[in-house]
Amino acid sequence: MVLWMGETLRGGFKLINYDVKDGVARITLNRPPLNVMNTEMIQEVRNALIEAGRSDNVKLVVITGSGRAFSAGADVRDHMPDRVEAFMKAFNDLLITILDLDKPVIAAVNGYALGGGCELALACDLVIATSNAQIGQPEVNVGVYPPLAVVLMPKLLGWFKAFELVTIGDPISGEEAARIGLVNKAVPAEKLEEEVVRLTSKLLEKSPMVLKLTKKALKAAGGIEEVKALLRKATDIYMNELMKTEDAVEGLKAFLEKRKPVWKGR
C-alpha cells in the first residue's frame, strides 16, 4: 500500500528524491541497486537537509532509500587515496548537518544499512527498521573503520557490543538492532511505511518550537559537541594515520579487484 503521495521536488538532484508533504520532508536515496553513496550523492543529501532546515513548511525530515536498501555503504572508489579527502569532508559535513538540524530527523531503514549507510542512520534522531534489515559496519573487512560509529556506538551500546560490531564487521538484523537499542523499533517490511506515518503524525501533533527546544536540550545533555569533537578526532586518525598504512590501501584495492586482501601488518 502506498501511503506517501507528496510532490517530488527534483531541484537539480540526480541521486536523491526530495519530497514535501504536510510538514514532512522526505529524502530518498536513489542510486540503484543498493544506494551506495558517492561524494555527489552525499552533497545532494546535505543540500536537501539544508533546504528542509530553512523551510518554514517543513516540521520534520524522513530519510530512506529506494528499492531494497537504505544504503549499502559508501563507494569504495571514493575512499582511495586520491579521492578520500574530498569524500570524508563531504560525509562529515553531512553527518554534522544532521546532528545540528533543529528539526526531528527519522531514518526509515529498508533492507541494507551497511557502512556509511549505518552511520547515516545513526546520525538521525529516531530509527525505524524492517525486521529483516541488515545493519552493520563491515569497513574493517576492507581495511578501514567507520569514524562516526566508533564515536556513537560505545555511547549507545556499551564498549563490548560496539567493539564487536566495528571489529568483527558482521551485520545484524533489524530485529536484533532493536533488541540492543541500535534502532528504536523493527517492523515487518510491509509495515515500515505505516509505522513511519504513525510516528510522523505523533510528532506533527507537537509544537514545533517545543520540539526544537527539547531537541536542543537533549543534544546538550547527550554531549553533542563532544560527539562532534570526537568525530573530528576519529577522522583525523583515519586520514593521517590509517590511510597512510599499506593495509588500508590493500584492503580497498582487494575489494575493488574482488579478491581476498593480503594483510602486511603495516
N, C-alpha and C positions, 0 to 999 in steps of 0.2 A: 504494500500500500504506500503510495507516495503522499507524504504529508507536507512536503516543502514545495511551495509554489511561488517563491519570491522572484523578483525581477533580476535577471543576470546583468550585472554592470561590468562589461569587459574592461573598459577603462585602459586599454593598451596592454592588459595582461594576456600572456600567451600560455603560461604553465599553471595558472590557477583560475578558478572562477570566483567572483566576488558578488555575493547576493545580499540584498537587504529586504527584509520584510518585517513589519510590525515591531520595529525596535531592535531586531536581531540581525546582525551582520554575520554572514556565513562565508568563510574562506574554505574553498575546496581545492585541495592539491589535485592537479590533473595532468600528470605526466605518466601515461601508461607505459608498461603494465603495472608497475608497483610504486609509482610516485617517488622514485629515487630523487633526492634533492640535489640539484646543482646550484652553483652560485646565483645564476639568473633566477631560478625559482625562489630561492631564499630571499633575494632582494624584492621580488614581487609580493611575497607573503608579508614582509615588513612594510612595504608601501601600503598594502591593503589595511594592515593594522593601524598605521598612522592615519589613514583616511577614516577608519572606524572611530579612532580616538578623537578625531576632530569634529565628527558629525554629531550634531545635537539630536539627530533622528535615530542614532544607534545607542542602545542601552546596554547591550552585551554582545559578545562575539563567540561564535562557534567555529572551531577549526576541525575539518575532517578530510577524508580522502575519497577520491572516486574509485570505482571498481572494487577490487579485492584487497586493497591495502590502504591504511592510513599513510604510512611511508615506510618503505623497507630500508631506509637509511640514506646516507649521503653518497654522492657519486665518488667512487674511489679515485677516479681520474683527477678530480679536483683536490685530492689530498697529496698528489705527487709534489715533489719539492718546488717545481716551477709554478704551481698554482695554489699551494696550500695557504700561503699568507692571505691572499685575497679571499679564499673560501672561509678561513677561520674568522677573519674580520667580519665578513657578511653574516656568518652564522651567530657569532657572539652579539652583533648588533641586533639581530632578530630576537634572540633569547632575552636580551636586556629590555628590548621594546615590550615584549610580553610581560616581563616581570614588573615593568614600570607602568603599564597601562592601568588607568584608574577605573576601568570597567571590567566586570567579570569576563573571564575567558574560559570556555569549556572546550575540552578536546573530546571528540566523538571518535573513538578508535575502532575502526572496522578492519579486521584482518591483521596484517603485519604492521607492527610498530617497532622497528629494529634500529639500533644505532642512533643516528641523528633523529630518526622518527620517534624513537622513545624519548629522547631528550626534549624534542619539541613538545610532546605531551606533558612531560614532567614540569616544563616551564609554566603550564596553564594552571588555573585555579581549581578546576574540577575536571576529572577524567572519567568518562563512561566508556566501557569497552565491551565488545562482544565476548561471550564466554569462551569462544574458540579462538580469540585473537592470539597472536604470537608476539610477545612483548619481551624485549631484551636488549642487551648491549654486547654484540659479538665482536666489537672492534679489536679485542685482544688477539683474535684469530688471524687478523691481518697486520698485526704488529703495531697497533696504536691503542689509545684509550679515549673514553668519552669525557671531556672536561666537565660538562655540567653534571653528568651522572655521578662522577666521583665527588662532587660537592654536595649534591642534594640527596643521593641515596643513603648515605650514612645518617643524615638527619631524619629521613623518612622511615628507614627500615632498621637502623642499628648497624653496627660495624660488620657483624658476621654475614648477614644476608647481602649487604651491599658488596662486601668483598667477593662473595661467591658470584654474584651476578656480573660484576665487571671483570673478574679474572678467569672465571670458567667460560663465560660467554654463552651459555645455553639459554635459549628463550624460555619463558614460562607462559602459561595460558592466561587469558583474561580472567578466568575464574580464580586461578592461583594468585594473580596480581591483586585482585580484590581481597582475597583472604589475608594477604600480608600487608595490605594498606598502600600498595603502589598505585592503585586506582580506587576511585570512590565506589564503583559498582560495576558488575558484569551482568549482562543480559543476553538472551538468545539473539542471534544476528537479526532475525526478523522483527525484534522488538527495539532495536537500537534507536531508530528514528522516533518511535513513540516515546521512549524514555527521555530523549533529548528535548522533545517538545514539552513533556511534562516538567522537566527541570527548568527550561527557559520560561515557561509560563509561571512557575513559582517565583522566579527571580524578577520577572516583569511586574509582579504584584507589589514589589517593594519600592520604596522611594529611591530613585537613582542617586540622590545626594547622600542618603543614609548608606547605601551600598558602597558608594565611593569612599566615604569616610571610614566605614567599617573595614573595607579592604586596606585602606591606608594604615589603620591601627593594627590589623592582623600582620601586615608586612613588617611594620616596625617591631612588633612583638616577636615575629619569626626571624628577625635579623636579616632582612632582605639586603641591606647594604653590605653586611658581612658576606652573604652569598655572592653578591656581585664582585666583591674584592677577592674572594676565594676563586671565583671563576676566572678572573684575570690572572691569578697566580697559577691555576691549573693550566691555563692556556699558555702562559709564559714557559712553563716546564715542557709543555707539548711542543712549542715552536723552537725553543732554544736548547733543549736537551734531547727530547725524544726524536724529533725529525732530523737530528744530526747523527743518529745511530744507523749503522748498516742494517740492523734487523728491521727497523721501521720501513725503510725503503724496500728491503727484500720482501716483507710481508705484503706490501701494496702491489709490488710487481708480480708476485706469485698469484695474487688474486686476479689481476688483470690477465695473466697468462694461463689461468685455470690449472695451476699446479700446486703441489704442497710447498710451503716455504722451507728453506734450508736455513735455520737459525744459526748465527755465528756467536751470539752472546756479546755482541759489541755494536 
